[in-house]
Amino acid sequence: MSTCTGPCVTVWSPLTVTGNGRATAGSGGVKERLLATTVRSDGARQVTYNGHPLYTFQDDHKPGDTNGQGDISFHHRWYVVDTAGNRNTTPQQDTGGLY
């Protein structure tokens, strides 16, 4: 269940689906069986992976960006989820202030 609401969603946008509410796996090792959705308090269907609600970070602009990795905001520490569906707790690499 998502607890990111209000100002949180301006930094961490929930990954949602429309229509039939199904999430589908693309390439890159994502396991279709670990994808599901949950209904947010606003009625939107948010994608989950291995039970983790998924979000996009406001400063990630292209595939592979992980600028929110390890971010502490809104009373949580935020992590990238790996293709096995586990949180990746590796510290964010120093990008030289690019984010």
C-alpha positions as CSV (number, residue, x, y, z in Angstrom):
1,M,0.0,0.0,0.0
2,S,1.3,3.4,-0.9
3,T,1.8,6.1,1.8
4,C,3.1,8.7,-0.6
5,T,0.4,11.4,-1.0
6,G,0.2,15.1,-1.1
7,P,3.5,16.9,-1.5
8,C,5.3,13.5,-1.8
9,V,3.8,12.8,-5.2
10,T,5.5,15.9,-6.6
11,V,8.9,14.4,-5.9
12,W,8.0,10.7,-6.2
13,S,5.3,10.2,-8.9
14,P,3.5,6.9,-8.5
15,L,3.9,4.6,-11.5
16,T,0.3,3.9,-12.5
17,V,-1.7,2.1,-15.2
18,T,-4.9,2.9,-16.9
19,G,-7.5,0.9,-18.7
20,N,-7.6,-2.7,-17.5
21,G,-5.2,-2.0,-14.7
22,R,-2.6,-4.6,-15.8
23,A,1.1,-3.9,-15.6
24,T,3.2,-5.7,-18.2
25,A,7.0,-6.4,-18.2
26,G,9.3,-5.1,-20.9
27,S,12.8,-6.2,-21.5
28,G,15.6,-6.1,-19.0
29,G,14.8,-9.0,-16.7
30,V,11.6,-7.8,-15.1
31,K,9.6,-10.8,-14.0
32,E,5.9,-10.6,-15.1
33,R,4.8,-12.8,-12.2
34,L,6.1,-10.1,-9.7
35,L,4.1,-7.3,-11.2
36,A,0.7,-6.4,-9.7
37,T,-1.3,-3.3,-8.9
38,T,-2.8,-1.7,-5.8
39,V,-5.5,0.9,-5.6
40,R,-4.3,4.2,-4.2
41,S,-6.5,6.4,-2.0
42,D,-7.2,8.6,-5.0
43,G,-8.5,5.5,-7.0
44,A,-5.5,5.3,-9.3
45,R,-4.0,1.8,-9.9
46,Q,-0.4,1.9,-8.8
47,V,2.1,-0.7,-10.1
48,T,3.8,-2.9,-7.5
49,Y,6.8,-5.2,-8.0
50,N,7.3,-8.0,-5.5
51,G,4.9,-6.1,-3.2
52,H,6.8,-2.8,-3.4
53,P,4.8,0.2,-4.8
54,L,6.8,1.8,-7.7
55,Y,7.5,5.5,-8.2
56,T,9.5,7.7,-10.5
57,F,11.9,10.3,-9.1
58,Q,11.5,13.9,-10.3
59,D,15.2,14.2,-11.2
60,D,15.4,11.0,-13.2
61,H,15.0,12.0,-16.9
62,K,16.2,9.0,-18.9
63,P,16.2,5.2,-18.6
64,G,18.8,4.1,-16.2
65,D,18.8,7.3,-14.0
66,T,18.8,6.4,-10.3
67,N,19.2,9.9,-8.8
68,G,16.7,9.2,-6.0
69,Q,18.6,6.1,-4.8
70,G,19.0,6.3,-1.0
71,D,17.1,9.7,-0.8
72,I,15.6,10.4,2.6
73,S,12.4,12.4,2.2
74,F,8.9,12.2,3.4
75,H,9.9,10.0,6.4
76,H,11.3,7.2,4.2
77,R,14.5,6.1,2.6
78,W,13.9,5.5,-1.1
79,Y,15.6,2.7,-3.1
80,V,15.8,1.3,-6.6
81,V,14.1,-2.1,-6.9
82,D,16.2,-4.7,-8.8
83,T,14.8,-7.2,-11.3
84,A,14.4,-9.8,-8.6
85,G,12.0,-7.4,-6.8
86,N,14.4,-6.6,-3.9
87,R,15.4,-3.1,-2.9
88,N,18.9,-2.2,-3.9
89,T,20.6,-0.7,-0.9
90,T,23.8,0.2,-2.7
91,P,24.6,3.9,-2.0
92,Q,24.0,6.3,-4.9
93,Q,27.2,7.0,-6.9
94,D,28.6,10.5,-6.6
95,T,27.5,12.2,-9.9
96,G,29.5,15.3,-9.3
97,G,26.5,17.4,-8.4
98,L,24.5,16.7,-11.5
99,Y,21.3,16.1,-9.7
